[in-house]
């Protein structure tokens, strides 16, 4: 991937972006965000957090209330055609004309973007998403996974430098998911900026270099993935006792205890107030004999839940 020129504007730049729907519902609350060029960027948040509204504003499908938004340096209000030409969006919904073939679907989309026939890459894109054999089959005959792949090819017909994948692996099997991510990694390796929204947090943790978390229309976190993982306050240790006990003693710093089996407990504790060694020491001091211990490091799901809980409080 070519190095980013510091003088270039970010792939996406949002400043004080706000959207208030009729009736007063505030979907976006003065969001400011930069997506670096050439990055694999995760945009996460619970349902209703504002992710889809943000994407639809960038795609020109929803009108913002205030603030500014740029795609590849083009303001979506002052240069809407250039901004749209710089962006490809793969939506969640599988929307197609049932009587168009994949080949016709891509040709029509390329025509809408003004791509000359000599520069169209229809068969190349169909090969890339493994749909070449179905190029002339009606879209209604395709499986859900095939339709998902066709959506990705459709978003690529005008060779945009920025690609937004909105829940691209929702409802697909593991094999297809792995194939989609292999292709996404290939696109990213060629220098494309990719913005990913997903409910599969392990995907974001594995793929994304940087992640922003949105909740109630606000950015509650925006940091490199490794830094976010370091924000997790809560850790967990699973303890197997020698003898059964109805409950564990109260220990300062322990947030909750789950009984997983007759002698097995999952103990969640605040790592800023208590260490695993101190926790086990207090259990031993209370007369509990420990026969096995398993610790679990925090992952992105822990961070996500922690940050969204705090922002909702």
C-alpha positions as CSV (number, residue, x, y, z in Angstrom):
1,X,0.0,0.0,0.0
2,X,1.5,3.4,-0.9
3,X,2.3,5.7,2.0
4,X,-0.2,8.4,2.8
5,X,0.8,11.9,1.9
6,X,0.3,14.1,5.0
7,X,-0.9,16.9,2.8
8,X,-3.8,14.9,1.4
9,X,-7.2,15.2,3.1
10,X,-8.5,12.1,4.8
11,X,-10.6,9.7,2.9
12,X,-13.7,10.8,4.9
13,X,-13.8,14.0,7.0
14,X,-16.8,14.8,9.2
15,X,-17.1,18.0,11.2
16,X,-20.0,18.7,13.7
17,X,-22.3,16.5,11.5
18,X,-25.8,16.5,12.8
19,X,-29.1,14.9,11.7
20,X,-32.4,15.6,13.4
21,X,-35.4,13.8,11.9
22,X,-39.0,15.2,11.9
23,X,-40.4,14.9,15.4
24,X,-37.1,15.8,17.0
25,X,-35.3,12.5,17.0
26,X,-31.5,13.2,16.9
27,X,-29.8,10.5,14.9
28,X,-26.4,12.2,14.8
29,X,-25.2,14.6,17.4
30,X,-22.3,16.8,16.2
31,X,-20.1,14.0,15.0
32,X,-16.5,14.9,14.0
33,X,-14.4,12.1,12.5
34,X,-11.5,11.5,10.1
35,X,-11.0,8.2,8.2
36,X,-7.3,8.1,7.1
37,X,-6.6,7.3,3.4
38,X,-5.7,3.7,2.8
39,X,-7.0,2.5,6.2
40,X,-9.2,-0.4,7.1
41,X,-11.6,1.5,9.5
42,X,-14.2,0.0,11.7
43,X,-17.4,1.8,12.5
44,X,-19.3,0.0,15.3
45,X,-22.3,0.6,17.4
46,X,-25.5,-1.0,18.6
47,X,-28.7,-0.9,16.5
48,X,-30.1,2.6,16.2
49,X,-26.7,4.2,17.1
50,X,-26.6,6.3,13.9
51,X,-24.3,4.3,11.7
52,X,-26.8,3.9,8.8
53,X,-27.8,7.5,8.9
54,X,-24.1,8.5,8.7
55,X,-23.5,6.2,5.7
56,X,-26.7,7.4,3.9
57,X,-25.6,11.0,4.3
58,X,-22.3,10.3,2.7
59,X,-24.1,8.4,-0.1
60,X,-26.5,11.3,-0.8
61,X,-29.5,9.3,0.4
62,X,-30.2,11.4,3.5
63,X,-29.9,15.2,3.9
64,X,-27.9,16.3,6.9
65,X,-29.3,18.9,9.3
66,X,-26.0,20.7,9.8
67,X,-22.2,20.3,9.8
68,X,-19.9,19.3,6.9
69,X,-18.9,16.0,5.3
70,X,-16.2,15.3,2.7
71,X,-15.3,12.2,0.7
72,X,-11.8,12.1,-0.8
73,X,-11.6,15.9,-0.3
74,X,-14.9,16.7,-2.0
75,X,-17.6,18.4,0.1
76,X,-20.9,16.5,-0.3
77,X,-22.8,19.8,-0.7
78,X,-20.5,21.8,-2.9
79,X,-19.2,18.8,-5.0
80,X,-21.8,16.1,-4.8
81,X,-21.0,14.4,-8.1
82,X,-17.3,14.1,-7.2
83,X,-18.1,13.0,-3.7
84,X,-20.4,10.2,-4.9
85,X,-18.0,9.1,-7.6
86,X,-15.3,8.7,-4.8
87,X,-17.5,6.4,-2.8
88,X,-18.8,2.8,-3.2
89,X,-21.4,1.6,-0.7
90,X,-22.4,-2.0,-0.1
91,X,-25.7,-1.8,1.7
92,X,-27.2,-4.3,4.2
93,X,-30.3,-4.9,2.1
94,X,-30.3,-7.3,-0.9
95,X,-32.0,-5.1,-3.4
96,X,-32.0,-6.1,-7.1
97,X,-34.2,-6.1,-10.1
98,X,-35.3,-9.8,-10.3
99,X,-35.3,-9.8,-14.1
100,X,-31.8,-8.4,-14.6
101,X,-28.8,-10.6,-14.8
102,X,-25.6,-9.9,-12.9
103,X,-23.9,-8.7,-16.1
104,X,-26.8,-6.4,-16.9
105,X,-26.9,-5.1,-13.3
106,X,-23.2,-4.1,-13.4
107,X,-23.5,-2.6,-16.9
108,X,-26.4,-0.5,-15.8
109,X,-24.7,0.7,-12.7
110,X,-21.6,1.6,-14.7
111,X,-23.7,3.6,-17.1
112,X,-25.3,5.5,-14.2
113,X,-21.8,6.5,-13.1
114,X,-20.9,7.6,-16.6
115,X,-18.2,4.9,-17.1
116,X,-17.4,4.6,-20.8
117,X,-18.1,1.1,-22.3
118,X,-14.4,0.7,-23.2
119,X,-13.4,1.2,-19.5
120,X,-16.0,-1.0,-17.9
121,X,-14.8,-4.0,-15.9
122,X,-18.0,-6.0,-15.7
123,X,-16.6,-9.5,-16.3
124,X,-13.4,-8.7,-14.3
125,X,-15.6,-7.8,-11.3
126,X,-17.8,-10.9,-11.7
127,X,-14.7,-13.1,-11.8
128,X,-13.4,-11.4,-8.7
129,X,-16.6,-12.2,-6.7
130,X,-16.8,-15.7,-8.3
131,X,-20.0,-15.0,-10.3
132,X,-18.6,-15.3,-13.8
133,X,-20.5,-18.6,-14.3
134,X,-23.8,-16.8,-13.3
135,X,-23.2,-13.7,-15.4
136,X,-26.3,-14.2,-17.5
137,X,-28.6,-15.8,-15.0
138,X,-31.5,-13.8,-13.6
139,X,-30.8,-12.2,-10.3
140,X,-33.8,-13.9,-8.8
141,X,-32.1,-17.3,-9.2
142,X,-29.1,-16.4,-7.2
143,X,-28.6,-17.5,-3.6
144,X,-28.3,-15.0,-0.8
145,X,-24.5,-15.3,-0.7
146,X,-24.3,-14.7,-4.5
147,X,-26.5,-11.6,-4.2
148,X,-24.2,-10.3,-1.4
149,X,-21.2,-10.8,-3.6
150,X,-23.0,-9.1,-6.5
151,X,-23.6,-6.1,-4.3
152,X,-19.9,-5.7,-3.7
153,X,-19.2,-5.9,-7.4
154,X,-21.9,-3.3,-8.0
155,X,-20.3,-0.9,-5.6
156,X,-17.0,-1.3,-7.4
157,X,-18.0,-0.5,-11.0
158,X,-16.8,3.1,-11.0
159,X,-13.5,2.2,-9.2
160,X,-14.1,4.3,-6.1
161,X,-11.1,5.0,-3.8
162,X,-13.4,4.5,-0.7
163,X,-15.6,1.5,-0.1
164,X,-18.1,1.3,2.7
165,X,-19.2,-2.2,3.7
166,X,-22.4,-2.1,5.8
167,X,-22.8,-5.4,7.5
168,X,-21.5,-7.3,4.4
169,X,-21.4,-10.7,6.1
170,X,-24.8,-10.6,7.7
171,X,-26.6,-13.9,7.1
172,X,-23.8,-15.6,5.2
173,X,-22.0,-18.8,6.1
174,X,-18.5,-19.1,7.4
175,X,-17.0,-20.2,4.1
176,X,-18.4,-17.2,2.2
177,X,-17.5,-14.8,5.0
178,X,-13.9,-15.9,4.8
179,X,-13.9,-15.6,1.0
180,X,-15.4,-12.1,1.2
181,X,-12.7,-11.0,3.7
182,X,-9.9,-12.4,1.6
183,X,-11.1,-10.2,-1.3
184,X,-11.5,-7.2,1.0
185,X,-7.9,-7.7,2.2
186,X,-6.8,-7.8,-1.4
187,X,-8.6,-4.5,-2.2
188,X,-7.1,-2.9,0.9
189,X,-3.6,-4.2,-0.1
190,X,-4.1,-2.3,-3.4
191,X,-4.5,1.0,-1.5
192,X,-8.3,1.2,-1.2
193,X,-9.8,2.8,1.9
194,X,-12.4,0.5,3.5
195,X,-14.9,1.4,6.1
196,X,-16.6,-1.6,7.8
197,X,-19.7,-1.9,9.9
198,X,-20.3,-5.3,11.5
199,X,-22.0,-7.0,14.4
200,X,-19.3,-9.6,14.3
201,X,-16.8,-7.9,16.7
202,X,-14.2,-10.5,16.2
203,X,-14.1,-9.5,12.5
204,X,-13.5,-5.9,13.4
205,X,-10.8,-6.8,15.9
206,X,-9.0,-9.0,13.3
207,X,-9.4,-6.7,10.2
208,X,-9.5,-3.1,11.3
209,X,-6.5,-0.9,12.1
210,X,-8.6,1.7,13.8
211,X,-12.2,1.7,15.2
212,X,-14.7,4.3,16.0
213,X,-17.7,3.3,18.2
214,X,-21.0,5.3,17.9
215,X,-23.7,5.3,20.4
216,X,-26.8,7.5,20.6
217,X,-25.5,9.5,17.7
218,X,-22.2,10.3,19.3
219,X,-18.6,9.0,18.9
220,X,-17.8,7.4,22.2
221,X,-14.4,6.0,21.1
222,X,-12.0,6.5,18.2
223,X,-8.6,4.9,18.5
224,X,-6.3,2.3,17.0
225,X,-7.7,-1.2,17.7
226,X,-4.8,-2.1,20.0
227,X,-5.5,1.0,22.1
228,X,-9.2,0.2,22.4
229,X,-8.4,-3.3,23.6
230,X,-6.4,-1.7,26.4
231,X,-9.4,0.3,27.5
232,X,-11.3,-2.8,28.8
233,X,-11.8,-2.2,32.6
234,X,-13.1,-5.6,33.3
235,X,-11.2,-8.9,33.3
236,X,-12.4,-12.4,34.1
237,X,-11.0,-15.4,35.8
238,X,-12.7,-18.8,35.9
239,X,-12.1,-20.7,39.2
240,X,-12.7,-24.3,39.9
241,X,-13.0,-25.1,43.6
242,X,-12.1,-28.4,45.3
243,X,-15.5,-28.5,47.1
244,X,-18.9,-27.1,46.2
245,X,-19.9,-23.8,47.9
246,X,-23.2,-21.9,47.5
247,X,-21.5,-18.6,47.0
248,X,-18.2,-16.7,47.1
249,X,-17.2,-14.1,49.6
250,X,-17.6,-10.4,48.8
251,X,-14.4,-9.0,47.5
252,X,-13.8,-5.3,46.7
253,X,-13.2,-4.8,43.0
254,X,-15.3,-7.8,41.9
255,X,-18.2,-6.6,39.8
256,X,-20.1,-9.9,39.4
257,X,-19.8,-13.6,39.8
258,X,-21.4,-16.2,37.5
259,X,-21.9,-19.8,38.6
260,X,-21.0,-21.9,35.5
261,X,-21.1,-25.4,37.1
262,X,-21.3,-27.1,40.5
263,X,-17.7,-26.0,41.5
264,X,-16.9,-23.6,38.7
265,X,-17.3,-19.8,39.0
266,X,-16.6,-17.0,36.5
267,X,-15.4,-13.9,38.5
268,X,-15.4,-10.5,36.8
269,X,-13.3,-7.9,38.3
270,X,-12.0,-4.3,37.7
271,X,-8.4,-4.6,36.7
272,X,-7.6,-1.1,38.0
273,X,-8.6,-2.1,41.6
274,X,-7.7,-5.7,41.8
275,X,-5.1,-8.1,40.3
276,X,-5.7,-11.8,39.6
277,X,-3.2,-12.7,42.2
278,X,-4.8,-10.7,44.9
279,X,-8.2,-12.1,44.0
280,X,-7.0,-15.7,44.2
281,X,-5.2,-14.8,47.5
282,X,-8.4,-13.5,49.0
283,X,-10.3,-16.7,48.0
284,X,-7.6,-18.8,49.6
285,X,-7.7,-16.7,52.7
286,X,-11.5,-17.4,52.9
287,X,-10.7,-21.1,53.2
288,X,-11.6,-22.0,49.6
289,X,-9.3,-24.6,48.0
290,X,-8.7,-23.8,44.2
291,X,-7.9,-26.7,41.9
292,X,-7.9,-24.9,38.5
293,X,-7.7,-21.3,37.2
294,X,-8.3,-19.9,33.7
295,X,-7.9,-16.3,32.9
296,X,-9.5,-14.6,29.9
297,X,-8.1,-11.5,28.3
298,X,-10.4,-8.7,27.3
299,X,-11.5,-8.5,23.7
300,X,-13.3,-5.9,21.5
301,X,-16.7,-7.1,22.7
302,X,-15.7,-6.3,26.3
303,X,-14.6,-2.8,25.3
304,X,-17.7,-2.3,23.1
305,X,-20.1,-3.2,25.9
306,X,-18.2,-1.2,28.5
307,X,-18.2,2.0,26.4
308,X,-21.8,1.7,25.2
309,X,-23.0,1.1,28.8
310,X,-21.1,4.2,30.0
311,X,-22.3,6.4,27.2
312,X,-25.9,5.4,27.9
313,X,-25.6,6.1,31.6
